[in-house]
Amino acid sequence: MPSKQVWRLIPLLEAAGNVQMAIDSWLLEQHQSGKHPPTLRFYIWSPPAISLGYHQRQYPEYWQNLTWQSEKLALVRRPTGGRAVLHQGDLTYAVVTSGFIGSRLQVYEKICEFLIQGWRSLGVELHYGTEGRGYIHNPNCFGTATSADLVLSDGAKLIGSAQLRRGGGILQHGSMRLQPDAELFAQVFGGESFTNVELPQSLTVEKIIAALVAAAIHCFDMQIELQPLSPSEWQAILAHQY
């Protein structure tokens, strides 16, 4: 019987947004060049930030001067496409892998399966969104749900994902809204309607990660090896910063 592919799991990491994006880009580059196994990781943006899609050129000028709990809100560019995401009270996942065939949307759905199964095991049912007409004109990624997004039964968007394919390598990462702050959301996105996310009270970040890792092992039919970033890897990543 063939042995299962081994994926690397990088422990939960809190770091600035530009560092997190450098890690994701570096992991994709290393995997694509055959130097690194497929990888799964979860992370928190600290300090909170607004991430812009790689090609997103238009955004309000005042975003450069926003603060949250007396800390400046960072503006960070992602290596992936899509629109702006506010990273506060959220948990981000990233999958770096290869070998998936199909259209961009088919690959999204293959990767998103672990999110659906993991959240289901926590008692939360997720469904794919439906692309609204406001998608193109809305700078806020969570303002509309596309068919690549995962929404709760009441239509509130829980997970927005974005993908970058380079050669055979794929980076897909996404923000899971856990405790978004309505006031900060209003500061960033103006009068746009804020939809609160209703999740079970007992959920902790640790529980969510454990459920998603278990689902990933099942969905990707792989083994997990927990391995933090080494000092030499950190050196290479920090030289890679956006």
N, C-alpha and C positions, 0 to 999 in steps of 0.2 A: 504494500500500500504506500503511495507516495506521501512523503512528509508534507505537512502544511507549511505554507509560506509564513515566514516570521516577519511581523511588523514591529516597528519601534513605537513605544508609547513614551512620550516626553511628559514628565509630571507637570501638573498645573503650574502655570507661570504668570506672575504679575509683573508687568513691565510697561514702559512707555510705548505708545502706538508705533512710532517709527522703528523701534527695536523689534516689536512683534512682526511687523511687515517685512523687516529684513530677515528674520528667522524663516518665515514662510517662503520668501523668495529663494533664500539660500538652500532650504530643504528641497525645493523643486529642482533647482539647478544641479544639486548633488545627486538627486535620484535620477534625473534625466541623463546624467553622464555616467550612470551605473555605479556610483561610489557610495550610495546610501539606500537602505531598504525603504519600502513603503512606510509611511509614518502617520500616526494619529496623535494629535495633541489638543489640549484645551487651555485657554488663557483668558486673562482679564487685563483690560486696558487701564493702566494706572500711571499718570492721572487720566481721568475720563477724556475722551477725544471725539471729534467728528472725523470719520474717514470718508474720503472722496474716492469715487471710482477713477480708475486709471485715466479715462478719457474725459472726465467731468471737468470742464473749464469754467462753467458758470455757477457761482454760488454767491450769496449775499456777503457784502464786504464786512458787515458787522460781525460775522462769524470769527473774524480774526481777533476780536477783543472780548469774547465771552468768558465768564468765569463761573465756576461751580464750587461752592463751599470755599471761597477765597483762593481757589487754584485756577490758573488760566486753563481754559479748555483748548487742548491741542488740536491742530488741523493736520491730518496725516493723509497721504495718498496711498491707496492700495495698489498692489500689482494687478488686481482683478478689475473687471468692469462694474457697471451698475452705478447707482446714485449714492447720495450721502447717507451715512448711518451714524446715529448718535450712540456712542459706546459709554453708557453709564448704567449700572445696575444690570448688566448683561454678562453672558458667558459666551466666549467664541470657541468654535471648534475649527480645526483644520485637518484635512486629509490630503496627503501627498501620495500619489500612487500612479500606476500605469496599467496597460493591458486591457482597459475597457474599450469596447468598440461600440459604435452607434453615434447618433447625432448628439449635439451638446445637451439637449433636453433629456435624451435617453440616459446619458451618462449621469446627469444630475439626479435622475430618479433612482438609478442603481446605487449611487452614493447615499442619497437621502433615505434609503430604506432603513439604514441603521438608526437614523434619527426617529423615524416613525415607530420602529419596533421598540427602541429604548424608551421613548416617552410613553408608549402604550403600557410598558411594564410598570410605569410610575402612575398609571391611571389617567393619562392625558392622551386623548385621541387627536391626531393631527390629520389634516387633509391638504391637498394641493390647492393653492389659490387660483383665482381666475383673473386673467389680465384685464384690468379696467382701462377705459379710454384715457384716463388721466395719467397713465404710466409715463409717457414721454415727457410731459410738461412738469412733472412733479419732481422737485429736487430731493425729496425725502423718500428714501428706500422703503420705509415702513408705512408710507402714506397709501400705497396701493399694493395689492398682492398679485403677483404674476404666477403663472403655472409652475415656476421654479421655486415658489415660496411655500412654506407650511403654515397653515392657519388653524386656529381652534374652532370648535363647533359653532361658536358665536360669530365667526368671521374675523376675530382679532388675529393679527399676524404674530406668530411666536418666533419664527425663524426665517431670516432672509439670507440667502446664500449667493455667492458669486464664484465664478470658475475661471481659471486660466489654463489653457492647454498649450504646452510647448513641446514640439516633437511628439513623442509618445507619452510624455509626462503630464500629469494633471494635478493642479492645486485647486481644491475647493474648500473655501472657508465660509463661515456664516455666523451671524450674531443671534443668540437666543435671549430674548427679552425676559428677564426674571423679575426685576424690581425697578422698572423705569420711573423716573421722577416726572410727574406731569408738569410741574412748574418749569423745569429745565427744558423739557420738550417744547413747551410753549415759547420759551425764550429763543430756542433755535429755529423752530418751524412756524412761528407766528400763530395765527388764529386757526391753523389746521386742527381738525378734531383729533384728540388724543384718545386712543382706545386702551383701556386698562387691561392688563393680562391677569386673568383669574387662574391661579395655580394652587394646588394643595399646599396648605400651610406647612406641612411637615417636610417639604422638600428642601434639602440643603444642596449646595454646590457639589459636595462630596458624593451624595446619593445620586445626583443627576449624572455625574461623570461615571460612577460605577455602573449605572444602568446602561449608559451609552457605550461604554467599553465592552460590556457583556454582549450587547446587541451587535456591535461591530465584529466581534469574534465570530458570531454566528453568521452574519450577513456576508462577510468577506472570506469566511472559511479559513481563518488564519490563527496563528499563535501570536501572543503579545509578549514583548520583552521590554520591561520598564527600564529606561535609560536616560538619565538627565543629560543635558548638554555638557560636554567636557570643556575645560579651559581653552584648549586649542580650537574647538568648534566656536566658542564664544568670540575668540580673537578673529576668526574668519568672518563670522556673522557681523560683528561691529564694523569691520572694514567694508561691509556690503550694504551699510545703512542707506536708506533713502535720503 
